[in-house]
Amino acid sequence: MLRFAQGCAAALLVVALAGCGGPDKADPTCPRVAVVGELGRVTYFRAGLGRDITDITAEAEMEVRGIKCSFNRNNVDMEFDIAILASAGPADRTRSYGLDYFVGVMDPEGNMTRHESFRVQVQFTGNQPRQAATEPMATRIPVRDRARAPNYSVVVGFQLTDEQLQWNQGRRRAN
């Protein structure tokens, strides 16, 4: 089962504490765009009980780049890219993975006002163990008062299973 509710709770904390998730610095008058900490990485395992490095079929990480916004009447139009870097693991046999992720908009009170799910297909060809994908995104946020725009946030992350979320939390504690 996908753990979107846990991701939203994590999103609130991450947005409040971490700021933008990526190397770009956006206009401070724009809404913040952030990768939700523990939802910015996904690990896939082969079937069975093993959960060490030899059981990994694929891993992927994401970051946000190229953040731009423009204002018009009662809206803020946001544009950014989600950069995904995937790596085939030692147990990979399929060479192709559908990576599910989301983009959400949070209002100044921390309510998720919009949530959209997406899938990017990553295919490892030949002897290439890594694959990059860039997903261009655009979203419109209704904001009546331009001065309140920085109080809105756009959050992104992978849609994780309970097991994947626990794996990420365990990795964080180990580091």
C-alpha positions in Angstrom: 0.0 0.0 0.0 1.3 3.4 -0.9 2.1 5.6 2.1 1.0 9.0 0.9 -0.4 10.0 4.4 3.0 9.4 6.0 4.6 11.3 3.1 2.4 14.3 3.7 3.3 14.4 7.3 7.0 14.1 6.4 6.5 16.8 3.7 5.2 19.3 6.3 8.3 18.8 8.4 10.7 18.8 5.5 9.3 21.9 3.9 9.3 23.7 7.3 12.9 22.7 8.0 14.8 22.0 4.9 13.7 24.5 2.2 14.2 23.7 -1.4 15.3 20.2 -2.5 17.8 20.8 -5.2 20.8 22.9 -6.2 18.8 25.8 -7.6 17.8 28.8 -5.6 14.4 30.1 -6.6 13.1 33.7 -6.4 12.2 34.3 -2.7 8.9 35.7 -3.7 7.9 32.4 -5.3 6.4 29.3 -3.5 9.1 26.9 -2.2 9.7 23.7 -4.2 11.1 20.8 -2.2 11.8 17.1 -2.4 10.3 15.4 0.7 13.4 14.0 2.5 12.6 10.3 2.9 10.5 10.3 -0.3 13.4 11.5 -2.5 14.8 8.0 -2.9 13.3 4.6 -3.8 14.9 1.1 -3.6 13.4 -2.0 -5.3 14.3 -5.5 -4.1 13.9 -8.9 -5.8 11.1 -11.1 -4.5 11.9 -13.0 -1.3 13.0 -12.1 2.2 16.5 -11.0 1.6 17.1 -7.2 2.1 20.8 -6.6 1.7 22.7 -4.9 -1.1 22.8 -8.1 -3.2 18.9 -8.1 -3.3 18.6 -4.7 -4.8 17.2 -4.6 -8.3 17.1 -0.8 -8.7 17.5 2.4 -6.9 16.5 6.0 -7.8 17.0 9.5 -6.4 15.3 12.7 -7.4 16.1 16.4 -7.1 14.4 19.6 -8.3 16.1 21.9 -10.8 15.3 25.0 -12.8 12.7 26.5 -10.6 10.8 29.5 -12.2 7.6 31.3 -11.3 5.6 34.0 -12.8 2.7 35.9 -11.4 -0.6 36.9 -13.1 -3.8 38.2 -11.6 -4.7 35.6 -9.0 -2.2 32.8 -9.8 1.4 31.8 -9.6 2.6 29.6 -12.5 5.4 27.4 -11.4 7.8 25.6 -13.7 10.6 23.2 -12.7 12.3 20.0 -13.7 12.4 16.8 -11.6 15.7 15.1 -12.3 15.8 11.4 -11.6 18.9 9.3 -11.5 18.3 5.5 -11.5 20.8 2.7 -10.9 20.5 -1.0 -11.7 21.3 -3.1 -8.7 23.1 -6.4 -8.5 19.8 -8.4 -8.6 18.4 -6.6 -11.6 16.9 -8.9 -14.3 14.2 -6.8 -15.9 16.2 -3.8 -17.0 13.0 -1.7 -16.9 11.2 0.0 -14.0 8.2 2.3 -13.7 9.0 4.9 -11.0 5.9 6.4 -9.4 6.2 9.9 -8.0 3.9 12.7 -6.9 3.7 16.5 -7.1 1.6 18.2 -4.4 0.7 21.8 -3.5 0.5 22.8 0.1 -1.2 26.0 1.3 0.1 28.3 4.1 -1.7 26.2 6.7 0.0 23.0 5.6 -3.0 21.5 3.8 -2.4 19.5 0.7 -4.6 21.3 -1.8 -3.5 19.4 -4.9 -1.9 16.0 -5.5 -1.0 14.5 -8.8 0.7 11.1 -9.4 3.0 10.4 -12.3 5.1 7.6 -13.6 8.4 7.7 -15.5 9.7 4.6 -17.2 13.4 4.0 -16.8 15.1 1.4 -19.0 18.7 0.3 -18.7 20.1 -0.5 -22.1 23.2 -2.6 -22.9 25.8 -2.5 -20.1 24.5 0.9 -18.8 23.9 0.5 -15.1 22.6 4.1 -14.7 19.9 6.1 -16.4 18.8 9.7 -16.0 15.4 11.1 -16.7 14.2 14.7 -16.5 10.5 15.3 -16.1 9.4 18.9 -16.8 6.6 20.1 -14.5 4.2 23.0 -14.5 1.6 23.8 -11.9 -0.7 26.8 -11.3 -1.3 27.9 -7.7 -4.3 30.2 -7.0 -2.9 33.0 -4.9 -5.0 36.1 -4.4 -2.3 38.1 -2.6 1.1 37.9 -4.2 2.8 38.7 -0.8 1.4 35.3 0.4 3.0 33.3 -2.4 6.1 32.3 -0.5 3.9 30.7 2.1 2.8 28.1 -0.4 4.9 25.0 -1.1 5.2 22.5 -3.9 6.4 19.1 -2.7 7.6 16.2 -4.7 8.6 12.6 -3.9 8.4 9.0 -4.9 5.3 7.0 -4.0 6.7 4.4 -1.6 5.4 1.2 -0.1 5.6 0.8 3.7 8.7 -1.4 3.2 10.4 1.2 1.0 9.7 4.0 3.5 11.0 1.8 6.4 14.2 1.1 4.3 14.8 4.8 3.7 14.2 5.6 7.4 16.7 2.9 8.4 19.3 4.2 6.0 18.9 7.7 7.5 19.4 6.4 11.0 22.5 4.4 9.9 24.1 7.5 8.4 
